[in-house]
């Protein structure tokens, strides 16, 4: 026992500690926060492919029933169509407003026909992509896109806005997708709303928020939406339930029908009405709401981070053979040096006293939970020593310096050798 505190030998350097897990935990939490933010943002964004997206009969958050009710209250007749050709035919011979909330669902072969409307008509497109703008033939180009829609005044960037509907509405949540165009176009809301006369008056809106049920009452969204779609013109609402099928003919050309209304006609073949494509959606995906899949993705990421953090601690410890044999004396000496370097005299004293009690209690037939006073009395009686001295030796305070610790080690060693000698002591070998 005294060899463990030999001050003559130099202290061994401490064993290296693995700190990779300390870096992995904050990095994993940062990744989890980023993934959670992306998933929640993706779930919060409306999906134009949903059948109820900005539909006049849909009462959900992404629907347009509240906008339709507001327009009817102003006396605007609304005609809902779910087919592009039917919507163009419904425009009639007089000025009409054609509202296309999901222009990306219109088939590319029929995009050019959207501008073939009677004189004085207006076409309103919500967040059209570059493909849609090219297909319609508009000299506009998508530029900046924001992470989330922002509410700004019509002249947010200092450029004057000449659209009366935007000026009356004031600040509105339109600044999502911005568009660049020629100098002759009306520019409002930092470029997120554009009006251009291209055969037909075309209004491009860079966000769906002013038309949605859950955003229509914010800022001036209601006034802007009803202003763009209202007035003295009837409204044709193109509510496509999904991507439109391809026309069955080889090409399309705008020609007047029997009543004088310009409508798209094919140069050969039958009507553009075609059987809808088969539904190949995954029924399991549609069986649960989007928030369920978002939570499932977060749990999967959290489980992966837990696996990386725990690394080799996924199961119980597995015994492995030591590559070399280390003598017990070397192990004790190395541990003693660590205690000495750390100045852990209290821990060292507790270890010495615990080792002494482990040898004395079985020798005196005492259970491990025997009170300290009784242990001291029994040990003193068998050793012929002072009970107070024995109690101080077995259960006393921690040494204050190395000299007291050495004295404690010698006294404990002498006491245990007196009452519980080691079996090898006295062996002539």
N, C-alpha and C positions, 0 to 999 in steps of 0.2 A: 504493500500500500504506500509506503514512503517513496518508492521509486517513481510514482506518478507525479511527484512534485520536485523532482531533481532539478535544481536551478542551474546545474553545470552544463547541461545539454542545451543547444540552441533550439528555439521554438520553430516548429515546422510551419511552412506557409499554409494558409487556409485553403481548403479544397475549392476549386472553382464552382460557382453557382450558375445554374441555368436561368437566364433572364429573358429567354425568347418569349415565354408566355406572358411576361409583363408588357411586351410590345404588341403581342397578338390580341390581347383583350381590348385595348382602346381602338386598335385598327378594326377589329371585328365589330365593335359597337358603332364605329363611324360608318362602316359598310352597311350595317343593319339599318341605321338611320337613313342613309341615302336610298337604300332599296325600298324602305317603308314609305319615304316621301314620294318616290317615283310611282310606286304601286297605288298609293292613295290619290295622287294627281291623275294617273291614268283612269282610275275608277270614277273620279269626279268629272272627267271630261265627257261630254255627250258624244254618242256614237251615231253618225248620220245613217249607218246601216240598220239601226233599229227600226222596226216597223212604225213605232209611235213617235219617232223624232219629228218635232214640229208639225205634227198632224193636227188638223183642226178639231178632230174628234178624240184626241188623246188627252187625258187629264193628269198624266204623270208629270214629273218635274221637267222632263225634256219635251213635253208635248206643247201644243199651241192652242188648246181649247180656250184659255183665258183671252188670248189675242183675238180669236174668232168671235167670242162673245162681245168684246169691246168694239169690234168692227160692226157687228150686227146692231149694237146699240146706237151706233152712229148712222145707221141706215144703209150700210154698204152690203149689197147682195154678194154672197159667197157661193161659189160653185166648186166643189171638191172633185178632182179628177185624179185617177191613179194610173193614167196612161198618157204619154206625151202627145200622141196624135189627137186623142180625145180632148185634151186640154187646149190644143191649138184650134180645134174646131169649135170649142165652147167660147172662144174669144169673140166670135160673131163678127159683124161688120163695123162696129163702132169702137171707140177707144176702150181699152181694157187694161187691167193690171194683172200680169202673170207673175205669180210668186213661186219661185223654185227654191225651197229651203235646203235641198240636198242635190245640187247640180252634178255632183260626181256620180250619182246613180243614173243619170241620163246617158243613154248609149252614145258613144262618139259619133255614130253615123247620123244621129238626129239632133246634135247640138246646134248645127247651123240653122235649123228650122226655128229655134227659139226666138230669134229676132225678126221672124216673118210674122209681124202682127199688124193690125190696122193702124193707120196714122193716128197719132195722139196717144198711143198705148205706152205702157211702162213695163219693163222686165226687171224684176228684183232678184238678184242672185246672192245667196248667203255663203260666204267663204269659198268661192270658186277656186279651184286649183289651176296651175299653169295649163294643164291639159284642157280644162274646160274653157279657159279664156282663149286658148288657141283654136279650139273647136268652134267656138262662137264667132271668132274672128275679131275680138276686141283688142285694141292696142294697149293693153294693160299687162302688167307683169308683177307677180308677187315678190315682195322684198323682205322686209323684216317681219319676224313673227315672235310674239311675246310668249313667255312661259304661262302667264295667266292674263285674262282679259282685264284691261284697265279702263276706268271711267275718266274721260277727259272732255273738255269743252270742244265745241266745233272748231274753233280756231286755236287748238292747243299748241301748234308749232309756230304760231304767228302768221300763218297764211290765211287770208280771208276766205270764209266759207260762203258760197252764194246759193246754197240749197235752202229754200225757205223752211222745209220740214225740219232740218237739223237746227236751224237758228231758233225755231220755236221750241224745240225739245230741250235745247241746252246741253248740259253735261249728261253723257250717256255712256254705258259700258260697251264700247264698240272697238276699242283699240286692242285688237288681237292680231289679226293678219293685216299687214299694210300692203298697199299696191302703188306702183309707179306708173305714170301715164303721161301722155303729151300735155303740153301747156294749155290746151283748149278744154280740158276736162275740169269739172268742179271737184274740188278736193276739200274734205272735211275730216275732222277727228284724226289729225296727224297722218292723213293718207289712208286710214282704215275704211273710209267711205268715199266712193268715187261715183260721179254721175257723168255719163258720156252719151251723146246722141249718135247712134250708129245704125241709121235706118229707123230704129226704135230707141226710145229713151231707156238706157240701161243703167241701173243703180247696183253697185257692188258693195256689199256690207261685209266687213272683216270679222264679224263675230255673230254667233247665234243668240247671245244673251238677251238682246232686246225683245226677242220673239218668244222666248221660253217661259213656261209657266212659273218657274222658280226664280226668274230674274226680271220679269216684266215690270214689277212694281218698284224696282230700284232706280234711283236717279231719274233721268228723263227717258227711260227705256220705253215706257208705254206710249208717250207722246211721239217718240221717233218711229216706233213700229206702226202705230195707227196712221201717222202722217205719210209714211212711205206707201202703205197699202190701202189707205182710205181715199177720201175725196169723192168726186162725182163719177168715178169709173167703177164698173163692176169688177169683182176680184175673182180670178180663176186660180185656185190653190192646187198646185201639182204635188200631190202626196204620193210619191212612189213608195211602194212597200218594200222594194229591194232593187238591186241592179236591173235595169231594163234589158230585156232580151234584144238581140240584134235584129234589125229589120230583115224581112225575108227577101226583099228585092235587092237588085244589084247597086242601085244608087238612089239618091233623093234629090228632088228639085222643088223649090217653092213655086207653086202655080195656083191661080185662083180656082175656087170650087164653083159650083153652080150658083151660089148666092153672091159671088164676088169677093169672098173672103180668102186671102192668101193662106194656103195650107200646104204642108209638104206632101208630095206625091212621089211614088216610086216610078222609075222609068220602065218597069216591067214587073209582073208578079201581082200578088194579091195584097190585101190590106196589111198594115204593119202589126196588126194584132197577132201575137204568137202565143203559143202555150208557154206558161212560165217554166223556167228550168227546174229540174227536180231538186227537192230540198235535200242537200247533203250536209246539213248542220249536224253537229254531234248532239244527240238528245241528252247525254249526261251533262254537257256544258250548259244547256238551257234549263236543266232541272233545278239548278241552284242559282241564287242571286249573285251579282258580281262581288259583293262584299265577302261572300263565303270563300271565293277563290282568292281574294286579296289576303284574307286571314290565313288561308292554307299556305300561300306563298311565303308569308312572313314566318310562319311556324317552320317551314322547310329551311329557310335561311337561318333561323335561330338554331335549329337542330344541327345544321352543318357547322355553324360556329362553335357549338358545344362540342362536337366531335373533334374539331381542330384544337380546341382549347384543352380538352382532356387528353388528347393524343394517346399515349400508351396506358391511360388509366381507365379504360373502358370496362375492364373485368377485374377479377381478383388477382392479387400478386401471384406470379408464377415462379416457383423456385428454379434457380439456375446455378449450375456448378461454378465455383469461383475459379477464375483463370489462374490464380496463384494462391498458395497457402500463406496466410499471415499469422504469425505467432500472437498468442493472447497478450504477451507482455508488450509487444509493439503496439497493439491496438490500445491497451490501457495507457501506454506512454503518450501516444498521439492524442488521445482524448484529454489527458491531463494537460498537455501543452496548449490545447485549445482553451481549456478552462482558465489556465494561467494567463494566456494572452488576452482573454476577455475580462479578466479580473473577477471571475464568477466564484468567489470564495463561498458564498452562501450555497450555490448549487453543488460545489464540491463537498462541502460539509454535509449537506443533506444526503448525497450519494454515499459517503463513508458511513454515516449513521444508519442508513437503510441497509447497507451490506452487513453491518454489525448485528442489527436486529434480526436479519434473515438467518444468521447463524445461532443467535442466542435463544430466540423464541422456541424453535423446535427442541433445542437442548433442554429447556426448562418445561417442556410440554405446555406451552402457553399458546392460545390461539392468536392470529394476527391482529384481532380487534381488541386485545387486552389494553386497558387504560394505561397511560404512561406512568402514573404513580405506582401502580401494582407491578409493572415491569421493573421499575427502578428498585422497588423493595425486594423483589425476588432475586434480582441480579446481585444486589448488595448483600443479601443474606448468604448466597452461595459463594460469593467472592470474598466475603469478610471485609467489605469496604463501607464507606459512609454513603447512606442512601441519597443524601442531597448531592454529593459529588457524582454519584452514578447518574442521577436524574439530569444534572447539568451536562454530563458527558453524552448521554443518549438523546436528550431532548432540549438542549440549551440553545442559546442564541448563536448566530452566525459569527465566525471569527472576524476580527477587524483587520488583521494583517496576515501575511504569510507565516510569520513566526507562530501565531496562535493556531493557524491551520495545521502546521507541522506537529505542534504539540497535541492537538486533537487527534490527528492520525496515529501518532505513537500510542496515546492512551487507549484509543479504541482497539488498536491491534493487540496491545497487552491484555486488555479485558477479554477479548474473544479468545485469545490463546489460552487464558486461564480456565474459562468455562467451556469453551467449545474448540478444542484443538483440532487442527486439520488432520484428516486420517493419515496423511503421508508423514506427519511429524513423528519423529522417533523411529522411522524406518531406517535400519542400518544401511540400506542401500543409498 
